[in-house]
Amino acid sequence: MNKDISDCTVWDNSSIFESLEDPKINKIIEESIKDLEAISEKASKFENVLNDLEATQEHAVRNAQELLCERHRIYIELSTIMTYCHCVTSVDAKNEEAKKIVSSVAPLFSNLMKMMTPLDLYIKRIDEETLSKVLNHEIIKNMDFKFSHMRKMNDFMLSSGEEKIIQGLSRDGLHNWGKLYSTIAANLEVVVAGEKMGLAMASSILRQADRKKREASWRAIKSAWELHEESVCSILNSLNGWRIEENSSRSKHKKLHYLDKSCHQSHITRKTLNSLMESTFENRTIGHRALIGMAKANNVELLGPWDILSPAPIQEGKGKLYGFKEAIDLISEAFSTLSPAMGEFAQMMYKNNWIDARETDFRSPGAYCTKFAKQREPRVFMTYDGSMGNVITLAHELGHAYHNWVMRDMHIIKTHYAMTTAETASIFGETLVRDYLYKNSKNKNDQFEIAWQDAESAAAMLCNVPARFEFERQLVEQRKKRALSVSEMKSTMNNAWTLWYGKNLSEMDDMMWASKLHFSISGLGFYNYPYLFGYLFSLGIYAQKDLHGNNFNDLYLKILRDTGSMNAVDLIDKHFGKSIEEKEFWQGSLDIVNKSVTRFEKLLN
């Protein structure tokens, strides 16, 4: 490493809690336990209300408003503790005190959801007139979109007792499988060229310039996961088996398809998903061209899976490295081309130590953005190594953080956006940085390095992400019949990669079902296509930048602020008068990707 990255910031969360021993944590937990006991009786009364929705209507409306406000307050307090502990375990996965606190708070969340089940069913079953009465409240009125969206799943609701059973069992059933995966990943030891390291450090090597070391790291990571392949295979079988059984139980009146459920969670329609995936499949050769060009630049016939995250092979194999503050300044300048406030925001995140990027032992792999619900403050986590890829990742996560920041004055209920639109601001942030770097590049090498990032993104979004979607789709279809073996997991992943990558890699990553965290998230399935959606959706919005001139920033902020109050179809229809249910919208974005890959190919020549 020829660049000092010791200036990486670490989190300062002392304004949230002084430490894990902060007495405020225990106080909140104890008060929450008492509050839950107090509201349990009121919530249970809605069991009787469900039997006769017209009886005692006025009394039920008042109780509903009171309970909804209580749940909202308790949820914010407990989620703040959970976020704080998650920040601690991200930096140190072996922190036992944080794990103890999480194990104390998690059941409170579960109990809160379980006891509120009759109330949720009441909200879903009442007529529109009664719903409007419930919404006639200073706080509850902010839940209008949440309730209307929730009520679309009425056909799939079970009885109050059945819903409570599912909620109760999921804590130690469904969600513990996800926890098991996280535990395995956090404690995984990888041996690269005789050096023992954690998964996060080994994964960072995949973004480094040394191709032999990248391959050694990729194979070492694969070997490490193969030691746990039976466990991860059981995790995926159990998670998907649970979901299939639950969906079957909910299909009494109408069949609940797993993709319909995912689309509902993503605030899109099934038609939108179909148009997105079909358009991408028809244009996947754009990703193939990017891979062919990347292989040519590396002087190899075909890239290996260890090459798909690599830096541009320039300057005798060593791409430019950026100090952490240098990266912040660069991102700030790029963000400022859209809005000075956005550029200032990036600097504020750095100055407030709201980014944790310094390498630590037992650090979680990957990068993410989170927020403290009570304080309305975002946080960013990553492991920074100075590469251009890491600069783009930092811009991505700061884009997420900015999305949260511009909504901080809104009621928090209005800020709960879906996975699909969540990726819009992050990829928009990436695009701003890439465009800025390309326009300000001083030579062909600098231009090539940016164009390489464009090509790498095209290959990832048009080949890798869809391959993940195809794998998960096939996994669910096969799991309906029986549990899959390890060899079947591998062959299913291999087939998915072959479908989307074609013959453009030297080998396929048949262990990605184990190494990719997203497949083992217990709370939701199909956390893959939202990245593709966000990539193309964001490019579609970015393409409007020049058309709207000085008014674009205001338009962009309005879009971000509406993401928690509208589904994505209505969002684009409102602001641009276009339909994301039609292929035409996605083709426009794919044409932009095609231009960026063409630019990359020209620089190659």
C-alpha positions as CSV (number, residue, x, y, z in Angstrom):
1,M,0.0,0.0,0.0
2,N,1.7,3.2,-1.2
3,K,-0.8,5.6,0.3
4,D,-1.3,6.4,4.0
5,I,-4.9,5.5,5.0
6,S,-4.3,5.9,8.7
7,D,-6.6,9.0,8.6
8,C,-9.7,6.6,8.4
9,T,-12.2,7.7,10.9
10,V,-13.8,5.4,13.5
11,W,-17.3,5.8,14.9
12,D,-18.0,8.2,17.8
13,N,-21.4,7.1,19.0
14,S,-20.9,8.5,22.5
15,S,-23.8,11.0,21.9
16,I,-26.1,7.9,21.6
17,F,-24.8,6.0,24.6
18,E,-21.6,6.5,26.5
19,S,-20.8,2.8,26.2
20,L,-22.4,-0.6,26.4
21,E,-22.4,-0.1,30.2
22,D,-24.3,3.1,29.9
23,P,-27.1,2.8,32.5
24,K,-29.5,4.4,30.0
25,I,-29.6,1.1,28.1
26,N,-30.8,-0.9,31.0
27,K,-33.3,1.8,31.9
28,I,-34.8,1.8,28.4
29,I,-35.0,-2.0,28.5
30,E,-36.6,-2.1,32.0
31,E,-39.1,0.7,31.1
32,S,-40.0,-1.1,27.8
33,I,-40.7,-4.3,29.7
34,K,-43.1,-2.5,32.0
35,D,-44.7,-0.6,29.0
36,L,-45.3,-3.9,27.2
37,E,-47.0,-5.4,30.2
38,A,-49.2,-2.3,30.5
39,I,-50.3,-2.3,26.8
40,S,-50.7,-6.1,26.5
41,E,-54.1,-6.0,28.0
42,K,-55.3,-3.1,25.8
43,A,-54.0,-4.8,22.7
44,S,-55.6,-8.2,23.5
45,K,-59.0,-6.4,23.7
46,F,-58.9,-6.1,19.9
47,E,-59.4,-9.9,19.7
48,N,-63.1,-9.2,20.6
49,V,-63.2,-6.1,18.3
50,L,-62.2,-8.3,15.4
51,N,-65.4,-10.4,15.9
52,D,-67.6,-7.4,15.5
53,L,-65.9,-4.5,13.7
54,E,-69.0,-2.2,14.0
55,A,-69.4,-2.6,17.7
56,T,-67.9,0.0,20.1
57,Q,-66.3,1.7,17.0
58,E,-65.5,5.0,18.6
59,H,-63.9,3.4,21.6
60,A,-61.9,1.0,19.4
61,V,-60.6,4.0,17.3
62,R,-59.3,5.8,20.4
63,N,-57.6,2.6,21.7
64,A,-56.1,2.0,18.3
65,Q,-54.6,5.5,18.2
66,E,-53.2,5.2,21.7
67,L,-51.6,1.8,21.0
68,L,-50.2,2.8,17.7
69,C,-48.5,5.8,19.3
70,E,-47.1,3.6,22.1
71,R,-45.8,1.0,19.7
72,H,-44.1,3.7,17.7
73,R,-42.4,5.2,20.8
74,I,-41.2,1.8,22.1
75,Y,-40.0,0.8,18.7
76,I,-37.8,3.9,18.3
77,E,-36.2,3.4,21.8
78,L,-35.4,-0.3,21.3
79,S,-34.2,0.1,17.7
80,T,-31.8,2.8,18.8
81,I,-30.2,0.2,21.2
82,M,-30.2,-2.4,18.5
83,T,-28.4,-0.1,16.1
84,Y,-25.9,0.9,18.7
85,C,-25.1,-2.8,19.4
86,H,-24.9,-3.6,15.7
87,C,-22.4,-0.8,15.2
88,V,-20.3,-2.4,18.0
89,T,-20.4,-6.0,16.6
90,S,-19.7,-4.7,13.1
91,V,-16.3,-3.5,14.3
92,D,-15.8,-6.4,16.7
93,A,-17.9,-9.5,16.0
94,K,-16.7,-11.1,19.2
95,N,-18.0,-8.5,21.6
96,E,-20.0,-10.6,24.0
97,E,-21.6,-7.7,25.9
98,A,-23.2,-6.3,22.8
99,K,-24.5,-9.8,21.9
100,K,-26.0,-10.1,25.4
101,I,-27.9,-6.8,25.0
102,V,-29.2,-7.8,21.6
103,S,-30.4,-11.1,23.1
104,S,-32.3,-9.1,25.7
105,V,-33.8,-6.6,23.3
106,A,-34.8,-9.0,20.4
107,P,-37.5,-10.8,22.4
108,L,-39.0,-7.4,23.3
109,F,-39.3,-6.6,19.6
110,S,-40.9,-10.0,19.0
111,N,-43.3,-9.6,21.9
112,L,-44.3,-6.1,20.8
113,M,-45.1,-7.4,17.3
114,K,-46.9,-10.4,18.6
115,M,-49.1,-8.6,21.1
116,M,-50.0,-5.9,18.4
117,T,-51.2,-8.6,16.0
118,P,-54.9,-8.1,16.7
119,L,-54.5,-4.3,16.3
120,D,-52.7,-4.8,12.9
121,L,-55.6,-7.1,11.8
122,Y,-58.1,-4.5,12.9
123,I,-56.3,-1.8,10.8
124,K,-56.3,-4.2,7.8
125,R,-60.0,-5.2,8.1
126,I,-61.8,-1.9,8.9
127,D,-63.6,0.0,6.2
128,E,-62.2,3.2,4.7
129,E,-64.4,5.4,6.8
130,T,-63.2,3.9,10.0
131,L,-59.6,4.0,8.8
132,S,-59.9,7.7,8.1
133,K,-61.0,8.2,11.8
134,V,-58.0,6.3,13.0
135,L,-55.8,8.5,10.8
136,N,-57.3,11.6,12.2
137,H,-54.5,12.1,14.7
138,E,-51.3,14.2,14.7
139,I,-49.0,11.2,14.7
140,I,-51.1,8.5,13.2
141,K,-51.8,10.6,10.0
142,N,-48.2,9.9,9.0
143,M,-49.0,6.2,8.7
144,D,-51.5,6.7,5.8
145,F,-49.3,5.1,3.1
146,K,-48.1,2.4,5.4
147,F,-51.6,1.4,6.2
148,S,-52.9,1.5,2.6
149,H,-49.9,-0.5,1.4
150,M,-50.3,-3.0,4.2
151,R,-54.0,-3.5,3.4
152,K,-53.2,-4.7,0.0
153,M,-52.1,-8.0,1.6
154,N,-55.5,-8.5,3.3
155,D,-56.2,-11.7,1.3
156,F,-53.2,-13.4,2.9
157,M,-53.8,-12.6,6.5
158,L,-54.5,-15.4,9.0
159,S,-56.4,-15.3,12.2
160,S,-55.0,-13.3,15.2
161,G,-54.0,-16.5,17.0
162,E,-52.2,-17.9,13.9
163,E,-50.4,-14.6,13.3
164,K,-49.2,-14.6,16.9
165,I,-47.9,-18.1,16.6
166,I,-45.9,-17.2,13.5
167,Q,-44.5,-14.1,15.2
168,G,-43.5,-16.1,18.3
169,L,-42.0,-19.0,16.5
170,S,-40.0,-16.9,14.0
171,R,-37.8,-15.4,16.7
172,D,-36.1,-18.6,17.7
173,G,-36.9,-20.4,14.4
174,L,-36.6,-18.3,11.2
175,H,-34.4,-15.5,12.5
176,N,-32.0,-17.7,14.4
177,W,-31.0,-19.2,11.1
178,G,-30.0,-15.8,9.9
179,K,-28.1,-15.2,13.1
180,L,-26.2,-18.5,12.7
181,Y,-25.0,-17.4,9.3
182,S,-23.8,-14.1,10.7
183,T,-21.9,-15.9,13.5
184,I,-20.2,-18.2,11.0
185,A,-19.2,-15.3,8.7
186,A,-17.9,-13.2,11.6
187,N,-15.7,-16.0,12.9
188,L,-14.6,-17.4,9.6
189,E,-10.8,-17.7,9.3
190,V,-9.3,-17.4,5.9
191,V,-5.7,-18.5,5.1
192,V,-4.2,-16.5,2.1
193,A,-0.6,-17.4,1.1
194,G,0.0,-18.8,4.6
195,E,-1.4,-15.7,6.4
196,K,-4.5,-16.2,8.6
197,M,-7.1,-13.4,8.4
198,G,-10.7,-12.6,8.8
199,L,-13.3,-12.6,6.0
200,A,-13.4,-8.8,5.7
201,M,-9.6,-8.6,5.2
202,A,-9.6,-11.5,2.7
203,S,-12.5,-9.9,0.8
204,S,-10.6,-6.6,0.5
205,I,-7.8,-8.3,-1.3
206,L,-10.3,-9.0,-4.2
207,R,-10.2,-5.3,-4.9
208,Q,-6.3,-5.1,-5.0
209,A,-4.1,-5.0,-8.1
210,D,-2.1,-8.2,-7.6
211,R,-4.0,-10.7,-9.7
212,K,-2.2,-13.8,-8.3
213,K,-3.0,-12.7,-4.8
214,R,-6.6,-12.0,-5.8
215,E,-7.0,-15.5,-7.1
216,A,-5.3,-16.9,-4.0
217,S,-7.7,-14.9,-1.8
218,W,-10.8,-15.9,-3.8
219,R,-9.8,-19.6,-3.6
220,A,-9.0,-19.3,0.1
221,I,-12.4,-17.7,0.8
222,K,-14.1,-20.4,-1.2
223,S,-12.2,-23.1,0.7
224,A,-13.1,-21.5,4.1
225,W,-16.8,-21.5,3.2
226,E,-16.6,-25.1,2.0
227,L,-15.7,-26.1,5.5
228,H,-19.1,-24.8,6.5
229,E,-21.0,-25.7,3.4
230,E,-23.3,-28.2,5.1
231,S,-24.2,-25.6,7.8
232,V,-25.0,-22.9,5.2
233,C,-26.9,-25.4,3.1
234,S,-29.1,-26.1,6.1
235,I,-29.5,-22.4,6.7
236,L,-30.8,-21.7,3.2
237,N,-33.0,-24.8,3.1
238,S,-34.5,-23.8,6.5
239,L,-35.0,-20.2,5.6
240,N,-36.7,-21.0,2.4
241,G,-38.6,-23.9,3.7
242,W,-40.1,-21.7,6.4
243,R,-41.1,-19.0,3.9
244,I,-42.7,-21.6,1.6
245,E,-44.7,-23.1,4.4
246,E,-45.8,-19.7,5.7
247,N,-46.8,-18.6,2.2
248,S,-48.8,-21.8,1.8
249,S,-50.6,-21.2,5.0
250,R,-51.5,-17.7,3.8
251,S,-52.9,-18.9,0.5
252,K,-56.4,-19.9,1.8
253,H,-58.3,-17.4,-0.3
254,K,-55.7,-16.6,-3.0
255,K,-52.3,-18.1,-3.8
256,L,-49.4,-16.0,-2.4
257,H,-46.5,-16.2,-4.9
258,Y,-43.1,-15.6,-3.4
259,L,-42.3,-13.0,-6.0
260,D,-45.6,-11.2,-5.3
261,K,-44.6,-11.0,-1.7
262,S,-41.2,-9.7,-2.5
263,C,-42.6,-7.1,-4.9
264,H,-45.0,-5.9,-2.2
265,Q,-42.0,-5.6,0.3
266,S,-40.1,-3.7,-2.5
267,H,-43.0,-1.3,-3.2
268,I,-43.2,-2.3,-6.8
269,T,-45.6,-4.4,-9.0
270,R,-44.9,-7.8,-10.4
271,K,-45.2,-6.2,-13.9
272,T,-42.4,-3.8,-13.0
273,L,-40.1,-6.7,-11.9
274,N,-40.9,-8.6,-15.1
275,S,-40.1,-5.6,-17.3
276,L,-36.9,-5.0,-15.3
277,M,-35.6,-8.5,-15.6
278,E,-36.7,-9.1,-19.2
279,S,-35.1,-5.8,-20.4
280,T,-31.9,-6.7,-18.6
281,F,-31.7,-10.2,-20.0
282,E,-32.2,-8.8,-23.5
283,N,-29.3,-6.4,-22.9
284,R,-27.0,-8.7,-20.9
285,T,-24.4,-8.6,-23.8
286,I,-23.6,-5.1,-22.7
287,G,-22.2,-6.7,-19.5
288,H,-20.5,-9.4,-21.6
289,R,-18.7,-6.6,-23.6
290,A,-17.5,-5.0,-20.4
291,L,-16.1,-8.4,-19.2
292,I,-14.4,-8.9,-22.6
293,G,-12.8,-5.5,-22.4
294,M,-11.7,-6.0,-18.8
295,A,-10.1,-9.3,-19.8
296,K,-8.3,-7.6,-22.7
297,A,-6.9,-4.9,-20.4
298,N,-5.6,-7.6,-18.2
299,N,-4.0,-9.5,-21.1
300,V,-5.9,-12.6,-20.4
301,E,-8.4,-14.5,-22.5
302,L,-11.1,-14.6,-19.8
303,L,-11.5,-13.0,-16.4
304,G,-11.8,-15.2,-13.4
305,P,-14.4,-14.6,-10.7
306,W,-11.5,-13.1,-8.6
307,D,-11.1,-10.4,-11.2
308,I,-14.6,-8.9,-11.3
309,L,-13.9,-6.5,-8.5
310,S,-10.3,-5.7,-9.4
311,P,-8.9,-2.2,-10.0
312,A,-8.0,-1.0,-13.4
313,P,-4.7,-2.5,-14.6
314,I,-2.7,0.7,-15.1
315,Q,0.6,2.2,-13.9
316,E,2.4,-1.2,-14.1
317,G,-0.5,-2.9,-12.4
318,K,-1.0,-0.4,-9.6
319,G,-4.0,1.9,-9.7
320,K,-4.0,5.2,-7.9
321,L,-4.6,4.9,-4.1
322,Y,-6.5,7.6,-2.2
323,G,-6.0,8.6,1.4
324,F,-9.3,8.6,3.3
325,K,-9.6,12.3,3.7
326,E,-8.6,12.7,0.1
327,A,-11.5,10.4,-0.8
328,I,-13.9,12.5,1.4
329,D,-12.7,15.7,-0.3
330,L,-13.1,14.2,-3.7
331,I,-16.6,12.9,-3.0
332,S,-17.6,16.2,-1.4
333,E,-16.5,18.1,-4.6
334,A,-18.4,15.7,-6.8
335,F,-21.5,15.9,-4.6
336,S,-21.2,19.7,-4.7
337,T,-21.7,19.7,-8.5
338,L,-25.3,18.9,-7.8
339,S,-25.7,20.8,-4.5
340,P,-23.3,22.6,-2.2
341,A,-25.4,21.2,0.7
342,M,-24.7,17.6,-0.5
343,G,-21.0,18.3,-0.6
344,E,-21.0,19.8,2.9
345,F,-22.9,16.8,4.1
346,A,-20.0,14.4,3.1
347,Q,-17.6,16.6,5.1
348,M,-19.9,16.7,8.1
349,M,-20.0,12.9,8.1
350,Y,-16.2,12.9,8.3
351,K,-15.9,15.6,10.9
352,N,-18.6,14.1,13.2
353,N,-16.9,10.7,13.0
354,W,-20.0,9.1,11.6
355,I,-18.0,6.8,9.3
356,D,-16.1,3.8,10.6
357,A,-13.6,2.7,8.0
358,R,-10.5,1.6,9.8
359,E,-9.5,-2.1,9.7
360,T,-10.0,-4.1,12.9
361,D,-9.7,-7.7,14.0
362,F,-13.0,-9.7,13.7
363,R,-14.5,-7.0,11.6
364,S,-17.7,-7.7,9.6
365,P,-17.2,-7.9,5.8
366,G,-19.0,-5.5,3.4
367,A,-20.3,-2.0,3.8
368,Y,-23.6,-0.5,4.9
369,C,-25.4,2.6,6.0
370,T,-27.6,2.7,9.1
371,K,-29.2,5.3,11.2
372,F,-30.2,6.0,14.8
373,A,-34.0,6.4,14.8
374,K,-34.3,8.6,17.9
375,Q,-31.4,11.0,17.0
376,R,-32.1,10.9,13.2
377,E,-28.4,10.5,12.5
378,P,-26.9,8.3,9.8
379,R,-23.8,6.1,10.1
380,V,-21.6,4.5,7.5
381,F,-19.5,1.3,7.9
382,M,-16.9,-0.1,5.5
383,T,-13.3,-1.3,5.5
384,Y,-11.3,1.3,3.5
385,D,-8.1,0.3,1.6
386,G,-7.6,3.3,-0.6
387,S,-8.6,1.7,-3.9
388,M,-10.8,3.5,-6.5
389,G,-13.4,0.7,-5.9
390,N,-13.4,1.7,-2.2
391,V,-13.8,5.4,-3.1
392,I,-16.9,4.4,-5.1
393,T,-18.2,2.3,-2.2
394,L,-17.8,5.2,0.2
395,A,-19.7,7.4,-2.3
396,H,-22.4,4.7,-2.4
397,E,-22.9,4.6,1.3
398,L,-22.7,8.3,1.7
399,G,-25.5,8.5,-0.9
400,H,-27.6,6.3,1.4
401,A,-26.7,8.5,4.3
402,Y,-27.7,11.7,2.4
403,H,-31.1,10.1,1.6
404,N,-31.7,9.7,5.4
405,W,-30.4,13.1,6.1
406,V,-32.7,15.1,3.8
407,M,-35.6,13.3,5.4
408,R,-34.6,14.0,9.0
409,D,-37.2,16.8,9.4
410,M,-40.1,14.5,8.3
411,H,-42.0,12.2,10.7
412,I,-39.9,9.1,10.9
413,I,-42.8,6.9,9.7
414,K,-42.6,8.8,6.4
415,T,-38.9,7.9,6.0
416,H,-39.4,4.1,5.8
417,Y,-38.6,3.5,2.1
418,A,-38.4,0.1,0.4
419,M,-35.3,-1.8,-0.7
420,T,-35.7,-0.8,-4.3
421,T,-35.8,3.0,-3.8
422,A,-33.2,2.7,-1.0
423,E,-30.6,2.0,-3.7
424,T,-31.5,5.0,-5.8
425,A,-29.6,7.7,-3.8
426,S,-26.6,5.4,-3.2
427,I,-26.0,4.6,-6.9
428,F,-26.8,8.3,-7.7
429,G,-23.9,9.2,-5.4
430,E,-21.6,6.8,-7.3
431,T,-22.6,8.3,-10.6
432,L,-21.9,11.8,-9.5
433,V,-18.4,10.8,-8.4
434,R,-17.7,8.9,-11.5
435,D,-18.8,11.7,-13.8
436,Y,-16.8,14.2,-11.8
437,L,-13.6,12.2,-11.9
438,Y,-14.0,11.6,-15.6
439,K,-14.6,15.2,-16.4
440,N,-11.6,16.3,-14.3
441,S,-9.2,13.6,-15.3
442,K,-5.8,14.9,-16.4
443,N,-4.7,12.0,-18.7
444,K,-5.9,8.9,-20.4
445,N,-4.9,6.7,-17.5
446,D,-7.2,8.6,-15.2
447,Q,-10.0,8.5,-17.7
448,F,-9.5,4.7,-18.2
449,E,-9.6,4.1,-14.4
450,I,-13.1,5.8,-14.2
451,A,-14.3,4.0,-17.4
452,W,-13.1,0.8,-15.8
453,Q,-15.4,1.5,-12.8
454,D,-18.3,2.0,-15.3
455,A,-17.5,-1.3,-17.0
456,E,-17.2,-3.1,-13.7
457,S,-20.6,-1.8,-12.6
458,A,-22.2,-2.8,-15.9
459,A,-20.9,-6.4,-15.6
460,A,-21.9,-6.6,-11.9
461,M,-25.4,-5.2,-12.5
462,L,-26.2,-6.9,-15.8
463,C,-24.7,-10.3,-15.0
464,N,-23.9,-10.8,-11.3
465,V,-27.0,-9.4,-9.7
466,P,-29.4,-11.1,-12.1
467,A,-27.5,-14.4,-11.6
468,R,-28.1,-14.1,-7.8
469,F,-31.8,-13.5,-8.6
470,E,-32.0,-16.5,-10.9
471,F,-30.3,-18.7,-8.3
472,E,-32.7,-17.7,-5.6
473,R,-35.7,-18.2,-7.9
474,Q,-34.5,-21.7,-8.8
475,L,-33.7,-22.4,-5.1
476,V,-37.3,-21.6,-4.0
477,E,-38.8,-23.6,-6.9
478,Q,-36.7,-26.6,-6.0
479,R,-37.2,-26.2,-2.3
480,K,-41.0,-26.6,-2.8
481,K,-40.3,-30.2,-3.6
482,R,-37.5,-31.0,-1.1
483,A,-34.4,-29.8,0.6
484,L,-31.4,-29.3,-1.7
485,S,-28.0,-30.9,-1.1
486,V,-24.7,-29.1,-1.2
487,S,-24.0,-30.4,-4.7
488,E,-27.4,-29.1,-5.8
489,M,-26.8,-25.7,-4.4
490,K,-23.5,-25.6,-6.3
491,S,-25.0,-26.8,-9.6
492,T,-27.9,-24.3,-9.3
493,M,-25.6,-21.4,-8.7
494,N,-23.3,-22.6,-11.5
495,N,-26.3,-22.7,-13.9
496,A,-27.4,-19.3,-12.9
497,W,-24.0,-17.8,-13.5
498,T,-23.7,-19.6,-16.9
499,L,-27.2,-18.2,-17.9
500,W,-26.2,-14.6,-17.2
501,Y,-22.4,-14.6,-17.8
502,G,-22.4,-16.9,-20.8
503,K,-18.9,-18.0,-21.7
504,N,-17.2,-14.8,-20.5
505,L,-15.5,-16.1,-17.3
506,S,-12.8,-18.8,-16.9
507,E,-14.9,-20.4,-14.2
508,M,-18.1,-19.8,-12.3
509,D,-18.4,-19.1,-8.6
510,D,-20.5,-22.1,-7.5
511,M,-20.1,-21.3,-3.8
512,M,-21.6,-17.8,-4.0
513,W,-24.7,-19.2,-2.3
514,A,-22.6,-19.5,0.8
515,S,-20.4,-16.4,0.5
516,K,-23.1,-13.9,-0.3
517,L,-24.7,-12.7,2.9
518,H,-27.9,-11.6,1.1
519,F,-29.2,-15.1,0.6
520,S,-29.2,-15.7,4.4
521,I,-31.0,-12.5,5.5
522,S,-33.9,-14.0,7.6
523,G,-36.2,-11.0,7.4
524,L,-36.7,-11.0,3.6
525,G,-35.9,-12.9,0.4
526,F,-34.6,-11.7,-2.9
527,Y,-32.3,-8.9,-1.7
528,N,-30.7,-8.9,-5.2
529,Y,-32.9,-7.3,-7.8
530,P,-33.2,-4.1,-5.7
531,Y,-29.6,-3.4,-6.6
532,L,-30.3,-3.7,-10.3
533,F,-33.5,-1.7,-9.9
534,G,-31.7,1.0,-8.0
535,Y,-28.9,1.1,-10.6
536,L,-31.1,1.5,-13.6
537,F,-33.7,3.6,-11.8
538,S,-31.0,6.0,-10.6
539,L,-29.6,6.3,-14.1
540,G,-33.0,7.0,-15.4
541,I,-33.3,9.9,-12.9
542,Y,-29.7,11.0,-13.5
543,A,-30.5,11.3,-17.3
544,Q,-33.0,14.0,-16.4
545,K,-30.2,16.2,-14.8
546,D,-29.4,18.3,-17.9
547,L,-33.1,18.5,-19.0
548,H,-34.1,20.2,-15.7
549,G,-31.0,22.4,-15.3
550,N,-30.9,24.4,-12.0
551,N,-34.2,22.9,-11.0
552,F,-32.9,19.3,-10.9
553,N,-31.6,19.4,-7.4
554,D,-35.0,20.4,-6.0
555,L,-36.7,17.7,-8.1
556,Y,-34.2,15.1,-6.8
557,L,-34.8,16.1,-3.2
558,K,-38.6,15.8,-3.8
559,I,-38.1,12.3,-5.2
560,L,-36.0,11.2,-2.2
561,R,-38.5,12.7,0.3
562,D,-41.4,10.9,-1.4
563,T,-39.7,7.4,-1.3
564,G,-41.3,6.6,2.1
565,S,-44.8,7.8,1.1
566,M,-45.3,6.3,-2.4
567,N,-44.6,3.1,-4.3
568,A,-42.0,3.3,-7.0
569,V,-44.5,3.2,-9.9
570,D,-46.4,6.2,-8.6
571,L,-43.2,8.0,-7.7
572,I,-41.8,8.1,-11.2
573,D,-45.3,8.8,-12.7
574,K,-45.7,11.8,-10.4
575,H,-42.3,13.4,-11.0
576,F,-41.6,12.4,-14.6
577,G,-44.8,11.1,-16.1
578,K,-43.2,7.8,-17.1
579,S,-44.1,4.2,-16.3
580,I,-41.5,1.8,-14.8
581,E,-43.9,-1.1,-15.6
582,E,-42.9,-0.7,-19.3
583,K,-39.7,-1.8,-20.9
584,E,-39.2,1.6,-22.5
585,F,-38.2,3.1,-19.2
586,W,-35.6,0.5,-18.4
587,Q,-34.3,0.5,-22.0
588,G,-33.5,4.2,-21.7
589,S,-31.3,3.5,-18.7
590,L,-29.7,0.5,-20.4
591,D,-28.8,2.7,-23.3
592,I,-26.9,4.9,-20.9
593,V,-25.0,1.8,-19.6
594,N,-24.3,0.9,-23.2
595,K,-22.8,4.3,-23.9
596,S,-20.5,4.0,-20.8
597,V,-19.3,0.6,-21.9
598,T,-18.7,1.9,-25.5
599,R,-16.6,4.7,-24.0
600,F,-14.6,2.1,-22.1
601,E,-14.0,0.1,-25.2
602,K,-12.8,3.2,-27.1
603,L,-10.3,3.9,-24.4
604,L,-9.1,0.3,-24.6
605,N,-8.3,0.8,-28.2
